[in-house]
Structure formats: C-alpha cells, structure tokens
Amino acid sequence: MMKKIAGIIEGFYGDPYSHEERLALIDTIATWNWNSYVWAAKLEPRHRDEWLAPFTSDELQQFSELSARQEDVMFVIGLTPGSGATNEQVITKLRPAITAGAGAVMLCFDDLPVLDAASEHQRIAHAVLHELHVPVWITPTHYAGITSSPYLEALCNGLDERVELLWTGDQVVCDTITATDARARIAATGGRAPLVWDNAPVNDALMHAHLHLGPFVGRDAELRDLCSGFLWNPMVECVASRVMLESAAAWWNGNDAIAAWNTAVDRDGWRLLAEATSYRGEPHWPGETPSRQWWEAVRDMPDLDADVAPWVESARAGARLAVAALTVLESDIAEMTEKQANRLMGQFLGWSLHTSTQAFTFGRGPRQRPLATQNEYGKFFLRAGSVAPSESLVDLLVIKALAAMQAYKG
C-alpha cells in the first residue's frame, strides 16, 4: 500500500520562508514521520507572478539542498502556470527543478479568476505526468466546498487516476473537517480521495493580526483513512507555526493532539503567548476572568522568537493595563488619596496605544477569517463569522476599572 502523503505546503501569502527556515522545518517534520514539503509560497516570484521566468541558479541549488536534506521527506515544486500556458512552457520551466531533486510537482490553479479552464488544467497535468515522470498534484480552481461544479466535472472527466486533487475542506479555513464532508468531496470528484490542503495554522492576508498557536482540533479521525493525505499550510511566522503543527503531527500519527500541544507549549515556553492570543471557544482560551497571577505572568513574559515580538509586546502591554485595572477593582477607592488615584489613572494612559496595535491579543476583535466556500458553480461566498466581533479581556477590565474610579472620584 502506498504511504499516505503528510507534510507542509508553504502556500501562504506573505514573505516566503528563508532557505535556512525551510531546511530546519524539513528536519523537524522528518521527526514527526511526515514525508512531504511543498514549495509554493504565493509571493515567490517564479512560482506565480513570474511563473514563466526560469528558476535562478541559486534557487536550483536550494532545491537540490532541500531535496537531499532528509531521505524520507520529498521536496515538491509548486507552480502556477498563467492563462494560456503551453505544455512546452510548463515542462521547460519545471524540468530543471526535477533534475535538481524535486520528487513531485504541484500545479497550483487556486485563486485564479476563471472557472472555465478545466480542460487546460487537465492538459498541463497530463503533460507533466507523462514528460517528467513524477507524481502530479493539482490544486484546482474549485478547491473548497462539498459540491461539484462544471469546472470540477470537466477536470475530473478523463483525469489520470494518479493525479492528486487538493481540497481545503468545506471552507477555505475550517474550524472542523468531517468525514461526511470528505465523502461529499469524494462524490463530487468522481470517487477520488482528496489530498487535504489544511489551512491551519496559516494567518496570512486579512488574518495576519492574529497568531494561531492553539492545539490542532476539529478533524475527524476517519479522515486519515478517507483522504490520500494531509498538507498543512503554516503561518507566515515559521517557528511559531510549529506549536500547532506538532499537535497536528500527533493527530496524524493517531496520538492525543491536545496532550502533544500541552507538552510542546510547556517545553518550549509558548503557553502564555498561546493563551494571550486565543479567542473564545478555543480550547486554550484562559477564561473570562483570568487570575491576577496569570496577568502578572503574561506581563513578565520572556522574549520568544523575533517574528512574534509584536504579539509578545502587545500581550505584555495589555497585561500591565489589566493588572492596573485589577488593582483599582480590588482597592477601596473611596479611601484613596488624590495622589494614589492620580497614579493609578496614569497607568491607563497607554490604553489607546494598546488598542491600536496590529498584533491582536486577549480576544480583541474584529476576528477575521475567510470562512468562504464554493458553490455548485465554483463561485466563492463568505459565510457568517468571516468577520466576527470580539471583546478584549483587557478592554473589559479597563472599562470596569475606569467606571469605578469615575463613580467614586469624579
């Protein structure tokens, strides 16, 4: 039986990872028994915008190093051929990457403006399969949802059974992916087991104010049997992505994802930031009334990876405000001197700066996620919750403390 696909798809919008980050990530996923790393970052120039330009000598050298890094991790080269691309253009572009060691090709036709190019996409996939003799994976233009469409029907009709089709679940970003959803996708694609492009923990584009540092949840265990594999799309922040990815690896290997997450965040010092950047309803939410001890621990949080420094500072600043608010609420305001009240009030002068930072913490809204799906015509539409209000724990405490000060001191 062929081993199922499991690994990383670097497929986000945002600054691509450095070569060193990719090498380190391949080393890490090898320890998790994952076997694939896909080079497909949207802002890699020669992946998408300049797709026809040849890969540079430096890129090909990097592909060679990435391919050879871990014997059990296959390097996969991604490409988004432009409209009207010929077979010869695509083969000519990809052949040097295969020579450098890439073991498979992913043709990324996602987020393109047309839904009538299925025959073109099939033609290119077959050309790559037959000319380069490597596995071919397609991210179709209709990649989300559980219905068929004219595009999917045309793509799947006559498509070589060896070609993998990617699917993000019922939505682009999913809180849950169920076995029922997967069966519907299988039916919509003529019986093909989907290769899941799981947009977790990705935080690109409109999500980039948020960190996704929680445990991997909401995926039915049966998916491991129903699907041909899973590829996880990480955050723009590489090191921080490992928090959820390690939990996902436990799930993929049939182990306890929550227990793995608890071990990882305590071992590597990420628990406080994970809780400080969570949202209501998530398993790592600290609750509506965290203790003073918790707020003080967040206030004194040590530095973590440089990429998450804005969120660490936001959490520290918010925690300072929360501790000041708790001091007011725990005090006998009526007995305060003018000097004591003035000193406490001065601690809230940083509130406006905290609320304006682009690193969201403590449940601050709006929370934005593309909870979008594709209908029976392949057209996208946003579902409720794509933009959701959410009250910051810090704001709630500060408002309560200021109201108490106003009531007693005027």
N, C-alpha and C positions, 0 to 999 in steps of 0.2 A: 504494500500500500504506500502511495506517495505521501511523504511527510507534509503536513499542512503548513501553510505559509504563516509566519508570525514575525512581526518586526515593526520598524519605524518607516513612516513616509514623511519625509521632510517636505511638506506640501503647503506650508502656510504662506500668507502674505506678510512681508516684513523682512528685515535684514537676514539673509541666509546665514547658516552656521559657518564658522571658520573651519578650515581643514582640520585643525587640532581638535576642535569640538566634535567633529564627525568621527575622527579616529577614536577618541575617548568613548563616544557613545556606542560605537560598534564593539569596543572592548566590553562595555557594560552589558549590552544586550546579549552578547555571547554567554555571559554567566547566567542569564535567565533562560537559556535554551531557545532564544529567538534566532531566526535564520535569515532575515532579510533587512536590508537598508536601502530605501528608495531616495535617490537624489532628484527632487522635483520641486524645490523651493520656487515659488512663483516669481520672485524678483531676481533669480539667477538669469542674467541677460540671455544667455544662449540656450536656456530652457524654453523660454516663451516669447518675449518681445523681439529678440534677435535670433529666433529659432533656426533660421537658415544659415547663419554665420557658423563656420566651422568651430569646433571646440579648440581652445588655445592649447599650446604645448604644456603650459602649466596645469590646465585643467586635466588633460590626459594623463599627466604624471600623477596628479592627485587621484584620478580614477584608478590608476594602477595600484597605488598605495592603499586606497580604500578597499579594493577588491582582494588584495592579498593580506589584509590586516588580520582577519580571523578566518580560518579554514571553513568553519561552519556557518559563516554569515555571508550570504550572497549580496553583492553590490548590484543594484538595479538602476539603470539610467532612465530618467524620465524626459519626455519631450512633448511639447505642444505644437504640432505642425500647424502652420497657418492655413487659412482657407485657400483651396486650390493647390495644395501641396501635391507634388507628383511622387510616385513611388521612388523614382531615382533620387530625388532630392532627400527624401527621408532616409533611404538606405545609405546614401553618401554621407549624410550627417552622422548617422549612428555607427557606421562600421568602425571608425577609429576607437569609439568607446568600448565596443565589444572586443576589439583587438587588445585594448588596454586592460581587459579583465572583467568588464561588466557581464553578469551572467543572465540577465533578462532585460527586457525593455518594457517600460510603462508608457503608453500613449495617453496623454492627458487631454481629453477633449471636454473637460469640465469648465463651467463658467464661460462658455462661448455664446455668442449672440444668436446663433441659428440652430434650429432643430430639424433641419431638412438635409443634414449632411451624413446620414447614417451609412449610405452606400459608400461614400468617400472614406469614412472611418473604417468600415469593414475592409475595403480595398487596401488601405495602408497597412492595417493589421496583418492581413494575409501576406502582403509583400514582405514585411519584416520577418514574419514567421518562416517563410519559405526561402528567403535570401540570406538571412543572418543565422538561421538555425538555432535560435534561442527562444525561451518562453516569452510570450507576449501577454501583457496585461493592459486592459483598456479601462480608463475612467470615462464612462460615456457622458454625453451632454445631459442625458436624463439619468442622474446618479442618486437621487433621493426619492423617497416615497415608496408606495407599495402597489401602485397601479402600473399597467402597461401604457404604451403611447404609440402613435405611429412611428416615432423615431426608434423606440426600443424594438418594435416588431420588425422594422426593416433591418436594424442592426443585427438582430439575433437570427433572422431567417438566412440560413446558409453559413453562419459564422462558424469557423472551425472550432470544434469542441475543446481544443486545447487552449483556446484564448480565455483568460480570466476576465470577468467583468466586476468592477468595483461598485460598491454601494455604501452610502453613509448611514443607512437606516431610514426610518420613516421621515426623518428631517435631516437638515444639514448638520445641526448639532442636536444630539439626543440625550435627554435625561435617562431614557430607557430604550433598549433594543430588545424586542421579544422574539421568541421562537415563532409566534404567529406572524409577526411582521416578515421574518425571514422566509417563511413558507409562501407568503404572498409575493414576495420578490422573486422567489424561485419560479412560481407560476407565471409571473409577468415577463420572465426572460426565457421562457421555453424549457424550464427544467434545470437551468444552470444554478449550481450552488454559488452564492455570492462571495466575493472576496471583500470583506468589510473594511472600508476606509473609516475608521472611528475617529471622529473629530473630538478627541479627548487626549490630552488636556488643553488643546490649542486655544490661544487667546489673541488671535490676530485681528486686524482691521478694527471694527467697532467694539470688539471685546477687549482691546488692549489696556483699558484702565483696570482690568481685573486680572488677578492671579488665580489659577486653578490648581490648588495644592492639596485637594482632598483625596480620599480613597476612591478607588475605582469601583463603582456600584452601578446597578440598573441594567445589567446584561444577563440574560437567561443562560444558565449553564448549558442548555441544549444547543446553543449557538455554536459551541465548539465542534459539534457533530454535523450540524446542518450546513455550516459555511466552509468554504475552502481555506479560509484563514482570516486573520485579523492584522491590519496595519494601523498603528496609532500615530496620529498627527500631533506632534509635541507643540509646546508653547514657543514663542519667539525666544524666551529665556531658557537656554539649553539645560543648565544644571538644575534649575528649579523644576523642569519637566520630569526629572527622574523620580520626584516624590510620588506622583500618581502612576507613572509608568511602572515602578517597582510593584505597586499594588496590582496593576493590570497583569503583570507577569505572573504574579501569584495566582490570579484568577485563571489565566490561560493554562497554567500547569496544574489546575484542579485543586489549588490550595485556598486558604482563607485570605481574601483580599484585604479585609479590614485588619486582621491580625498583622499581615505583612506591612500595611501602612503604619500601624502603631509602632512596630519595630523600627521602621525606617525613619520616621519623624523624630523619635526619641534618640535613636543612634546618631543622627546627623544634625540635630538641633533645629528642626524645621517646625516643630509643633506649634509654637506660639504664633509664628507668622501665618501658618496654615489656618489656625483658628481666627486670627485677626482679619484675614482676607476672605473668610467664608460668608455664606448667605443663609438666611433662614431656610429650614428644610433640608439643609445638607447635614450629613452625619457628624461633621466636625464643628458645627456651629456651637459657640461657647454658651449659648443660652441668653435669655433676655436680661438677666441680672448677674453678670459675672462678679466674682468676689473682688474686693479691694486687692487681695493678694495677687489675683490674676492680672488686674490692671497694672499693678506695680511691676510685675514680671515682664509684661509687654513694654512698659515704659523703659525698663532697663535691658531690653533685648539686645544681645550682641549682634555685631555685623554678620551677614551671611554672604552669599555670592554677590559680586558687584552688580550684576544685572538686576537684582531685586532691591538694590539700595533705596530707590524711591518709595517702595512699599514699606520697607523697614522704617524709614524716617517718618512716613505718614502714620504708621502704627505707633511709633514712639510719641509723636506729637499728639495724636488722638488720646493715647493713654494718659499723657500729662494732663490734658483737659479733663478726662474722666476722673482722675484722682482728685483734681481740684474740685470738681463737682461733688464728689462723694464727701470731701471734707466739709463743704458747705452743708450738705444734707445731713451729715452726722453731727453738726455743731448746733449749739444753742445760739441762733443768730441774734435773738433779742438781747443777749448779754455781750455781744461783740462790741469792741470799741470801734470808733471810726477808722483808726489805723488798721486794725485787723480786717475789717470789712473791705477797706481800700486795697489791702494786699491781696486778698482773695479775688476781688474783682479784677485786679490787674492780670491774674493768671488766665483770664478768659479772652484777653486781647488777641491771642493767636488763633481764635476760633475761625475767623473768616479765612485766614491763610490755609488752615487745615481743610476747610470745606472746598477750597478752590484747587487743591492738588489733583493731578490727573492719575494718581495712584490711589484707587479706592480701597477703603478698609472699613471694618466694623459694620458691614451690611449697608453701606452707603449706596444710594441709588442715583440715577436710574440704572438698573441692571440690564445690559443689552446683550442679546444672543440671537443669532439667526435661526430661530425656530421655524425655518421655512421648509416647505415640502414642494413636491412637483406633482401636478395633477395628471389626468389621463391624456392631456395634450403635451405634457412635459414642461408646462409653464410653472414658474415659481409663484407661490403666495405665502405671505407671512402669517403665522398663527399667533393667537393671543399669547402673551408672555414674552414675545420677542423684545419688547421694551416693557420693563416692569418697575413700578415704584418700590422703593425700599427705604426704610428709615434707619439711619445710622444710630448705633448704640450710643455713640459719643454725643450726637446732637440731642438725643432724648434726655440724657443725663444733664447736659449743659442747660438746656431749656428749663428743666425742672429746678436746677440749682438757681438760675437767674430769677425765676419766678419767686422762689423762696426769699431771695435777697430783696427783691422788689417789695414783697409783701411786708417785710419787717423793717427795711431800711429806707425804702423810698428812693 
